[in-house]
Amino acid sequence: MEKVRRHPALAFALVLLLAALSLGVGFSGPPAAGGASSGNDLAAVEERELAAAISAVEIEARERWSDGFAGMWRTAEGQGPIHVAFTAQAAARVADLAADFPRPDLLQAVTFERSLAQLEAIQAEIAVDREQVRRGALDLEGIADHRYNTDIDQARNVVEVQIKNADQRTRDTFEDRYREAIIVKEGPVGAPGQCSRTDCRYTLRSGLRTDLNSGWCSTAFAVRTGSGVRQLLSASHCGNYNQNQGCVTPYDIGDDRDHGGETYGPVTDDVCTGRVDAERHRPTGDFVAQPWIYVNDANQEARVRSQGSWSGTVVGSTRLCKSGARTDRDCGLVRGKHHSPWWVPNANRFIRASYRANSGDSGSGVYDQLNWARAEGVYSGGFVNVDCDDWDKSASGDWSTGGHIQYALNRLNVSLITAPPGG
């Protein structure tokens, strides 16, 4: 029998969550009549508690068994059992994780052949080859275009490739080159959104329109440099995107960004590769970046209280929202967390979710639906129909994707600004 050490992550997460709930963090609206909690309030508390516990299970599983962890997902649109997969000793490990879990009956052990680390290695190999195809340095039989996306289907323990034309020769090329851990699907490959909350001078926040030389995008969260300078995030590809090649260099560092008809400051750093499609802007003059989210017209100053983690985002369980300058607020379920959009060189670990977005929403902040206070990412792009005036036809649906906030902060050498309690 495997000897394991109890990990405190799950218990600690629940303690923090209950403490936050007792202070009212993440709640909105008046209390029930007479000061008593309503049934809806209690249900919301239970849902937040379970969501935090699920996230903590994945974090603990990754930390304790990184080589053998094979994935975690939930079925039935976030209402079914929670599957936790390993390459060995799955039942024993899940039983250990269930000891501190509030609903142990939901956790189900799964044994798979390949670990997530192995699948990520295969996905990384595909990304390197895709970049070589884009540069014309690699010729793959039947694959004339580098514009194909990849993700990891955790429930099937494979890397999924989505390509516009998937004939048999294309399928054979992928499967022969990357072994049996590949499924090739035919479908739209998407494009990053870049095309129109327009005047919120002079207090900048996530969810506003930012204008550049060749179009406009949306703003994400307020951040702080090591020297204490406040800046604002957005998407890197907005200023350096080619419709055939994706992100291109040189980056547009030094170019100005405008809001409300005024220039608010220049791009100071810019990264579009790997796990990041993000840039930061330095507000100048009367402009200032605040830790707020323009959720919609009725809620223009939702406070950012904390930062999520990529490991804590669970496929089929975590619900994310984006609030963008083009399509306002929409929320959806996480569908994949190993997405590799073709327009970002060597892309990996992008979060794919079912919230709807469109051109102009690129760069908007992505946050947790159950707790608006938690920043989770920067929206990058998705499949967008050319009919930009028809919401249902033009929205990206299950193929909305963005880089996680933790990777953007690390690469851009900044920290997230959060609002003080009560502020």
C-alpha positions as CSV (number, residue, x, y, z in Angstrom):
1,M,0.0,0.0,0.0
2,E,1.2,3.5,-0.9
3,K,2.2,5.6,2.1
4,V,1.0,9.1,1.7
5,R,1.2,12.4,3.7
6,R,-1.9,14.3,4.4
7,H,-1.9,17.5,2.4
8,P,-3.5,20.6,4.0
9,A,-4.6,22.3,0.8
10,L,-8.2,21.1,0.9
11,A,-8.9,21.8,4.6
12,F,-7.1,25.2,4.3
13,A,-9.2,26.2,1.3
14,L,-12.4,25.4,3.1
15,V,-11.4,27.3,6.2
16,L,-10.6,30.4,4.0
17,L,-13.9,30.0,2.1
18,L,-16.0,29.8,5.2
19,A,-14.2,32.8,6.7
20,A,-14.8,34.8,3.5
21,L,-18.5,33.8,3.4
22,S,-19.0,34.9,7.0
23,L,-17.7,38.4,5.9
24,G,-20.1,38.5,2.9
25,V,-17.4,38.3,0.3
26,G,-18.8,37.5,-3.2
27,F,-22.5,38.3,-2.2
28,S,-24.7,40.9,-3.7
29,G,-28.2,42.2,-3.0
30,P,-30.2,42.8,0.1
31,P,-30.7,40.2,2.9
32,A,-33.9,38.3,3.2
33,A,-36.7,40.0,5.1
34,G,-36.2,40.0,8.9
35,G,-32.5,39.4,8.5
36,A,-33.0,35.6,7.9
37,S,-31.1,33.8,5.1
38,S,-33.3,32.8,2.2
39,G,-33.2,29.3,0.7
40,N,-31.4,30.8,-2.4
41,D,-28.7,32.3,-0.1
42,L,-28.1,29.0,1.6
43,A,-27.9,27.2,-1.8
44,A,-25.4,29.8,-3.0
45,V,-23.2,29.2,0.1
46,E,-23.3,25.5,-0.5
47,E,-22.4,25.9,-4.2
48,R,-19.5,28.2,-3.4
49,E,-18.2,25.8,-0.7
50,L,-18.4,22.8,-3.1
51,A,-16.7,24.7,-5.9
52,A,-13.8,25.7,-3.6
53,A,-13.5,22.1,-2.4
54,I,-13.4,20.7,-6.0
55,S,-10.7,23.2,-7.0
56,A,-8.7,22.2,-3.9
57,V,-8.9,18.5,-4.8
58,E,-7.3,19.1,-8.2
59,I,-4.6,21.3,-6.7
60,E,-3.8,18.6,-4.1
61,A,-3.8,15.8,-6.7
62,R,-1.4,17.7,-8.9
63,E,1.0,18.5,-6.1
64,R,1.1,15.1,-4.5
65,W,1.1,12.9,-7.6
66,S,2.3,15.1,-10.4
67,D,3.7,12.2,-12.5
68,G,0.7,10.0,-12.3
69,F,-2.2,12.5,-12.2
70,A,-4.3,12.0,-15.4
71,G,-7.0,14.7,-15.1
72,M,-10.1,15.7,-13.3
73,W,-13.5,16.7,-14.7
74,R,-17.2,16.8,-13.9
75,T,-20.1,15.6,-16.1
76,A,-23.7,16.6,-16.6
77,E,-22.9,20.3,-17.0
78,G,-21.4,20.7,-13.6
79,Q,-24.0,18.6,-11.7
80,G,-22.8,15.1,-12.1
81,P,-20.0,13.0,-10.5
82,I,-16.4,14.3,-10.3
83,H,-13.9,12.0,-12.0
84,V,-10.3,12.0,-10.8
85,A,-7.9,10.0,-12.9
86,F,-4.5,8.5,-12.3
87,T,-2.2,6.1,-14.1
88,A,-1.9,3.9,-11.0
89,Q,-3.4,3.4,-7.6
90,A,-6.4,5.5,-8.6
91,A,-8.9,4.0,-6.1
92,A,-6.5,4.5,-3.1
93,R,-5.6,8.0,-4.1
94,V,-9.2,9.1,-4.6
95,A,-10.2,7.6,-1.3
96,D,-7.4,9.6,0.3
97,L,-8.6,12.8,-1.4
98,A,-12.2,12.1,-0.4
99,A,-11.4,12.0,3.3
100,D,-11.6,15.8,3.6
101,F,-14.1,16.4,0.8
102,P,-17.6,17.6,1.7
103,R,-19.3,15.2,-0.8
104,P,-17.1,12.1,-1.0
105,D,-19.9,10.3,-2.9
106,L,-19.2,12.6,-5.9
107,L,-15.6,11.6,-6.3
108,Q,-15.0,8.7,-8.7
109,A,-11.6,7.0,-9.4
110,V,-10.5,6.5,-13.0
111,T,-7.4,4.7,-14.3
112,F,-5.9,5.9,-17.5
113,E,-2.9,4.9,-19.6
114,R,-1.4,8.4,-20.0
115,S,-0.8,11.1,-17.4
116,L,-1.6,14.7,-18.1
117,A,2.2,15.4,-18.1
118,Q,2.6,13.0,-21.0
119,L,-0.3,14.5,-22.9
120,E,1.0,18.0,-22.3
121,A,4.4,16.8,-23.8
122,I,2.6,15.6,-26.9
123,Q,0.7,18.8,-27.2
124,A,3.9,20.8,-26.8
125,E,5.5,18.7,-29.6
126,I,2.5,19.6,-31.9
127,A,2.8,23.3,-31.0
128,V,6.5,23.3,-32.0
129,D,5.7,21.5,-35.3
130,R,2.8,23.9,-36.0
131,E,5.1,26.9,-35.6
132,Q,7.6,25.2,-38.1
133,V,4.7,24.7,-40.6
134,R,3.8,28.3,-40.2
135,R,7.4,29.4,-41.0
136,G,7.6,27.0,-44.0
137,A,10.3,24.9,-42.3
138,L,8.3,21.7,-42.0
139,D,6.1,19.9,-44.6
140,L,3.5,17.5,-43.1
141,E,1.7,15.4,-45.6
142,G,-1.9,16.5,-46.0
143,I,-1.5,19.5,-43.7
144,A,-1.1,22.6,-45.8
145,D,-2.2,25.1,-43.2
146,H,-0.8,25.7,-39.7
147,R,-4.2,27.0,-38.4
148,Y,-5.3,24.2,-36.3
149,N,-6.1,24.1,-32.5
150,T,-5.3,21.5,-29.9
151,D,-6.7,20.8,-26.5
152,I,-6.5,17.9,-24.0
153,D,-9.8,15.9,-23.7
154,Q,-9.3,14.7,-20.1
155,A,-12.3,12.4,-20.2
156,R,-10.9,10.5,-23.2
157,N,-7.2,10.8,-22.1
158,V,-6.2,12.1,-25.5
159,V,-4.9,15.2,-27.3
160,E,-7.6,16.6,-29.5
161,V,-6.8,18.4,-32.8
162,Q,-9.4,20.6,-34.4
163,I,-8.7,21.4,-38.1
164,K,-10.8,22.9,-40.8
165,N,-10.4,20.0,-43.3
166,A,-9.8,16.6,-41.7
167,D,-9.7,14.1,-44.5
168,Q,-8.3,10.6,-44.0
169,R,-4.8,11.6,-45.1
170,T,-4.7,14.4,-42.5
171,R,-5.9,12.1,-39.8
172,D,-3.3,9.5,-40.7
173,T,-0.5,12.1,-40.6
174,F,-1.4,13.3,-37.1
175,E,-1.9,9.8,-35.7
176,D,1.3,8.5,-37.2
177,R,3.4,11.4,-36.1
178,Y,2.0,11.8,-32.6
179,R,1.1,8.3,-31.8
180,E,-2.2,6.9,-30.6
181,A,-2.9,9.6,-28.1
182,I,-4.5,11.8,-30.8
183,I,-8.1,12.4,-32.0
184,V,-8.6,14.6,-35.0
185,K,-11.8,16.5,-35.5
186,E,-13.1,18.6,-38.3
187,G,-14.5,22.0,-37.5
188,P,-14.0,25.8,-37.3
189,V,-10.5,26.8,-36.0
190,G,-11.5,30.3,-34.9
191,A,-9.7,33.6,-34.9
192,P,-8.8,36.1,-32.1
193,G,-11.3,38.8,-31.6
194,Q,-10.1,42.2,-32.8
195,C,-12.5,44.6,-34.4
196,S,-16.2,47.9,-30.8
197,R,-18.4,50.8,-22.7
198,T,-16.7,53.5,-24.7
199,D,-16.1,56.4,-22.3
200,C,-15.3,55.8,-18.6
201,R,-12.8,58.6,-18.2
202,Y,-10.7,58.8,-16.2
203,T,-11.0,55.7,-14.1
204,L,-9.9,52.7,-16.1
205,R,-10.9,49.1,-15.2
206,S,-11.6,45.7,-16.8
207,G,-14.2,45.6,-19.5
208,L,-13.7,48.9,-21.2
209,R,-13.0,49.7,-24.9
210,T,-9.4,50.5,-25.7
211,D,-8.6,52.0,-29.1
212,L,-5.4,51.4,-31.0
213,N,-4.1,52.3,-34.5
214,S,-5.9,49.5,-36.3
215,G,-9.1,48.8,-34.5
216,W,-10.1,48.3,-30.8
217,C,-10.2,45.7,-28.1
218,S,-11.1,45.5,-24.4
219,T,-9.2,46.1,-21.2
220,A,-8.5,43.6,-18.4
221,F,-7.4,43.9,-14.8
222,A,-5.3,46.6,-13.0
223,V,-1.8,45.4,-12.1
224,R,1.3,46.9,-10.4
225,T,4.9,46.7,-11.4
226,G,7.7,46.0,-9.0
227,S,8.3,49.7,-8.5
228,G,4.7,50.3,-7.7
229,V,3.5,51.8,-11.0
230,R,-0.2,51.0,-11.8
231,Q,-0.9,49.6,-15.2
232,L,-3.7,47.9,-17.1
233,L,-3.8,44.5,-19.0
234,S,-5.2,43.7,-22.4
235,A,-4.5,41.2,-25.2
236,S,-1.2,41.3,-27.0
237,H,-2.5,40.2,-30.4
238,C,-4.7,43.3,-30.6
239,G,-1.7,45.4,-31.9
240,N,0.3,42.8,-33.7
241,Y,-2.1,40.3,-35.4
242,N,-1.9,38.9,-39.0
243,Q,-5.0,37.0,-40.1
244,N,-2.9,34.4,-41.8
245,Q,0.0,34.1,-39.3
246,G,-1.5,35.0,-35.9
247,C,0.6,37.0,-33.5
248,V,3.7,38.5,-35.2
249,T,6.7,40.4,-34.1
250,P,8.0,43.0,-33.5
251,Y,5.6,43.8,-30.7
252,D,4.1,47.3,-30.6
253,I,5.7,48.4,-27.4
254,G,5.6,52.2,-27.1
255,D,2.4,52.5,-29.2
256,D,-0.4,54.5,-27.5
257,R,-3.8,53.3,-26.4
258,D,-6.9,55.5,-26.3
259,H,-10.2,55.5,-24.4
260,G,-13.1,57.9,-24.6
261,G,-11.3,59.8,-27.4
262,E,-8.2,60.5,-25.4
263,T,-4.8,58.8,-25.3
264,Y,-4.3,57.3,-21.8
265,G,-0.9,55.8,-22.2
266,P,1.6,53.5,-24.0
267,V,2.1,49.8,-24.2
268,T,5.0,49.0,-21.9
269,D,5.3,45.2,-22.3
270,D,3.9,42.7,-24.7
271,V,3.9,38.8,-24.8
272,C,2.1,36.6,-27.3
273,T,3.6,33.1,-26.9
274,G,3.3,29.9,-24.8
275,R,0.6,30.4,-22.1
276,V,0.2,34.2,-22.6
277,D,-1.6,36.6,-24.9
278,A,-1.3,39.8,-22.9
279,E,0.2,43.2,-22.8
280,R,0.2,46.0,-20.2
281,H,-0.5,49.7,-20.6
282,R,0.8,52.6,-18.4
283,P,-2.0,55.2,-17.7
284,T,-0.7,58.7,-17.7
285,G,-2.1,62.2,-16.9
286,D,-5.5,62.0,-15.2
287,F,-6.1,58.4,-16.1
288,V,-5.7,55.7,-13.3
289,A,-6.2,52.0,-13.3
290,Q,-8.5,50.6,-10.6
291,P,-9.1,47.0,-9.4
292,W,-12.7,47.1,-10.7
293,I,-14.7,45.2,-13.3
294,Y,-17.3,46.9,-15.6
295,V,-19.6,43.9,-15.4
296,N,-22.6,45.6,-17.1
297,D,-24.3,48.9,-17.1
298,A,-26.0,48.1,-13.7
299,N,-22.7,47.0,-12.0
300,Q,-19.8,49.2,-13.2
301,E,-17.5,48.9,-10.2
302,A,-17.4,45.2,-9.1
303,R,-14.3,45.0,-6.9
304,V,-11.5,42.5,-7.7
305,R,-10.6,40.8,-4.4
306,S,-8.3,37.9,-5.3
307,Q,-6.5,35.9,-8.0
308,G,-7.4,32.4,-9.1
309,S,-5.0,29.6,-10.2
310,W,-4.8,27.5,-13.4
311,S,-4.7,24.3,-11.3
312,G,-7.8,25.4,-9.4
313,T,-9.8,25.7,-12.7
314,V,-11.7,22.4,-13.1
315,V,-13.1,21.1,-16.4
316,G,-16.9,20.7,-16.2
317,S,-17.1,22.4,-12.9
318,T,-15.6,25.9,-12.9
319,R,-17.8,28.6,-14.4
320,L,-16.2,31.7,-15.9
321,C,-17.5,35.0,-17.2
322,K,-16.1,37.7,-19.4
323,S,-17.3,41.3,-19.6
324,G,-16.1,42.8,-22.8
325,A,-16.7,46.1,-24.7
326,R,-18.4,44.3,-27.6
327,T,-20.8,41.7,-26.1
328,D,-21.1,42.8,-22.5
329,R,-21.2,40.0,-19.9
330,D,-21.7,36.3,-20.5
331,C,-20.7,33.2,-18.5
332,G,-20.1,29.6,-19.3
333,L,-18.6,26.3,-18.1
334,V,-14.9,25.4,-18.5
335,R,-14.6,22.9,-21.4
336,G,-10.8,22.5,-21.5
337,K,-7.7,23.8,-19.8
338,H,-5.1,22.7,-22.2
339,H,-6.3,24.6,-25.2
340,S,-3.7,25.6,-27.8
341,P,-5.1,28.3,-30.2
342,W,-3.2,28.5,-33.5
343,W,-2.7,32.3,-33.4
344,V,-0.4,32.1,-30.3
345,P,3.0,30.6,-31.1
346,N,3.7,27.5,-29.0
347,A,0.4,28.0,-27.1
348,N,-0.5,25.7,-24.2
349,R,-2.7,25.7,-21.1
350,F,-5.2,28.2,-22.4
351,I,-8.6,28.0,-20.7
352,R,-11.5,27.1,-23.1
353,A,-15.0,27.9,-21.9
354,S,-18.6,28.2,-23.2
355,Y,-19.2,31.9,-22.5
356,R,-20.0,33.9,-25.6
357,A,-17.7,36.6,-27.0
358,N,-17.0,38.3,-30.2
359,S,-14.6,40.6,-32.0
360,G,-13.7,43.6,-29.8
361,D,-14.0,41.5,-26.6
362,S,-10.3,40.5,-26.9
363,G,-8.3,41.6,-23.9
364,S,-11.3,41.7,-21.5
365,G,-10.9,40.2,-18.0
366,V,-12.2,36.7,-17.3
367,Y,-13.4,36.1,-13.7
368,D,-15.2,33.4,-11.7
369,Q,-18.9,33.3,-12.0
370,L,-19.6,32.2,-8.5
371,N,-17.3,34.8,-7.0
372,W,-16.9,38.0,-9.2
373,A,-14.1,39.0,-6.9
374,R,-11.6,36.4,-8.3
375,A,-9.6,37.3,-11.5
376,E,-9.0,34.2,-13.7
377,G,-7.7,35.3,-17.1
378,V,-7.5,37.5,-20.2
379,Y,-9.8,36.7,-23.1
380,S,-8.0,35.9,-26.3
381,G,-10.4,34.8,-29.0
382,G,-12.6,32.1,-30.4
383,F,-14.7,30.9,-33.4
384,V,-16.5,34.0,-34.7
385,N,-18.9,34.0,-37.6
386,V,-18.6,36.9,-40.0
387,D,-22.2,38.1,-39.3
388,C,-21.1,40.5,-36.5
389,D,-24.6,41.9,-36.1
390,D,-26.2,38.6,-35.2
391,W,-25.4,37.6,-31.6
392,D,-26.3,33.9,-31.9
393,K,-24.4,33.5,-35.2
394,S,-21.4,35.5,-34.3
395,A,-20.8,34.3,-30.7
396,S,-17.9,32.0,-30.1
397,G,-19.7,29.5,-27.8
398,D,-17.7,26.5,-26.5
399,W,-14.6,27.8,-28.2
400,S,-14.0,31.0,-26.2
401,T,-10.4,30.8,-25.0
402,G,-8.0,32.9,-22.9
403,G,-4.7,32.7,-21.1
404,H,-4.8,32.3,-17.3
405,I,-4.0,35.3,-15.2
406,Q,-1.2,33.7,-13.2
407,Y,0.8,33.1,-16.4
408,A,0.2,36.7,-17.7
409,L,1.3,38.2,-14.4
410,N,4.5,36.1,-14.3
411,R,5.5,36.8,-17.9
412,L,4.8,40.5,-17.6
413,N,6.5,40.8,-14.2
414,V,3.5,42.4,-12.4
415,S,1.2,41.6,-9.6
416,L,-2.6,41.9,-9.5
417,I,-4.1,44.9,-7.7
418,T,-7.0,43.9,-5.4
419,A,-9.4,46.1,-3.7
420,P,-9.2,46.4,0.1
421,P,-11.9,44.8,2.3
422,G,-14.9,47.1,2.2
423,G,-13.2,49.3,-0.5
